[in-house]
């Protein structure tokens, strides 16, 4: 991506879909499921600060089901 982010996974109709790994340019990493380009389903977001959000995602947002 132009901003330095990297994505390794499937695209469907130009959007992230299925299982993928998204590496943000600041060092944060998300590993999990995508639907329609958004985080959806099970996934883990590891922040460079050490915070980890592990669990259920819906419409790109962590829905609080799982650990932080």
C-alpha positions as CSV (number, residue, x, y, z in Angstrom):
1,X,0.0,0.0,0.0
2,X,1.2,3.6,-0.6
3,X,1.4,4.3,3.1
4,X,3.8,1.3,3.7
5,X,1.3,-1.1,5.1
6,X,1.5,-4.7,3.8
7,X,-1.1,-7.4,3.3
8,X,-0.6,-11.1,2.6
9,X,-3.8,-12.9,1.8
10,X,-6.7,-13.2,-0.6
11,X,-8.5,-10.5,-2.4
12,X,-12.0,-10.8,-3.8
13,X,-13.3,-8.1,-6.1
14,X,-10.4,-5.9,-4.9
15,X,-11.2,-6.3,-1.2
16,X,-9.4,-8.3,1.5
17,X,-11.3,-11.5,2.0
18,X,-10.6,-14.8,3.9
19,X,-7.5,-15.3,6.1
20,X,-4.8,-12.7,5.9
21,X,-1.9,-11.0,7.6
22,X,-1.9,-7.2,7.7
23,X,1.3,-5.4,8.7
24,X,0.8,-1.7,9.5
25,X,3.6,0.7,8.8
26,X,3.9,1.4,12.5
27,X,4.7,-2.2,13.3
28,X,1.2,-3.4,14.5
29,X,0.1,-6.7,13.0
30,X,-3.3,-8.3,12.5
31,X,-3.7,-12.0,11.7
32,X,-7.1,-13.2,11.0
33,X,-10.3,-13.2,8.9
34,X,-11.6,-10.5,6.5
35,X,-15.0,-10.1,4.9
36,X,-15.6,-7.3,2.4
37,X,-12.2,-5.7,3.2
38,X,-12.9,-5.5,7.0
39,X,-11.8,-7.5,9.9
40,X,-14.6,-10.1,10.5
41,X,-14.5,-13.3,12.5
42,X,-11.6,-14.6,14.5
43,X,-8.4,-12.5,14.6
44,X,-5.5,-11.2,16.7
45,X,-4.2,-7.7,16.6
46,X,-0.8,-7.2,18.2
47,X,0.2,-3.6,18.9
48,X,3.8,-2.5,19.1
49,X,3.0,-1.3,22.6
50,X,2.5,-4.9,23.7
51,X,-1.4,-4.8,23.8
52,X,-3.0,-7.8,22.1
53,X,-6.7,-8.0,21.0
54,X,-7.5,-11.7,20.5
55,X,-11.0,-12.8,19.6
56,X,-14.1,-11.9,17.6
57,X,-14.1,-9.0,15.1
58,X,-17.1,-7.5,13.4
59,X,-17.2,-4.8,10.7
60,X,-13.6,-4.0,11.3
61,X,-14.0,-3.5,15.1
62,X,-13.0,-5.7,18.0
63,X,-16.4,-6.6,19.6
64,X,-15.0,-7.3,23.0
65,X,-15.5,-11.1,22.9
66,X,-12.0,-12.5,23.6
67,X,-9.0,-11.2,25.4
68,X,-7.2,-7.9,25.5
